[in-house]
Amino acid sequence: MYPLVETIKCKDGELFNLPYHQARFNRTRQALFRFEEVISLEKTIEIPEECRSELFRCRVVYGERIEKIEFLHHQYRSVESLKLVEDNNINYRYKFTNRESLNFLFEQRENCDDILIVRNGFITDSFIANVVFFDGRKWWTPDTPLLPGTQRARLIHEKKISVCPLTPADLPKYEKAGLINAMQDMEEMPEISITNIVTF
C-alpha cells in the first residue's frame, strides 16, 4: 500500500483547519489499519523556525505511523480555464501519495489550466481541489467528490457552501466555479467563468 498524506496550510507559523485534518487522519487510520489509537497532529507537528513566516505546505506522510513531516514553500498557481474529462472507474477515496490515475487525467487538459473530473455522469473534483459553483446567490459543491476535502468540510459546516448533485448539463445554471483545497479557501481560490469550462 502506498503512503497517505495530509497537506496542511501553514501560514506565518499557524496551522489551519487542524481539527478537520485530525478527523480525516483518524478516520483513515481506523478504516485502513483498524487503529483506534489517536496520534495528535497538533502535538506531533513542530514548525521549524524558518517556516514561521510566509506560506508553506505541511505534508504529513503516514501509514500505520507517521513516516515523515515536511514543510514546502507554497505559491498559488493561476487557473482560468477547466476541461471536463471522464473516468467512470477512478477511485481516490483516501488521500494516497500515489496520484497516477489523476496525473493521467490531468494530461488530457489540452490548452486548459486544470480539469473537472466526471464519474458516472456527475462532476466530482479538479486535479487537486474540490470544486464549488456560484449560481448568483449561493455557492454549491457536488455531492459526489472523489475525496471530500478538509476545506470543503469546514465550509459546509459553516454553511458557506451547500451540497447538491451536479452534472455537466447543470453548468449553464451557474456563473462561475471556484477551486478549494487545504491551501486555499474561498477568499484565496481561483474563480473560473462558466464560459471557460470546456465540455465534452
ABEGO torsion letter per residue (X at the ends): XBBBBBBBBBBGGBBBGAAAAAAAAAAAAAAAAGBABBBBAAAABBBBAAAABEBBBBBBBBBABBABBBBBBBBBBBBABBBBBBBAABBBABBBABAAAAAAAAAAAEABABBBBBBGGBBBBBAABBBBBBAGABBBBBAABABBBAAAAAAAAAGABBBBBBBAAAAAABABBBBBBAABBAAABBBBBAAABBBX
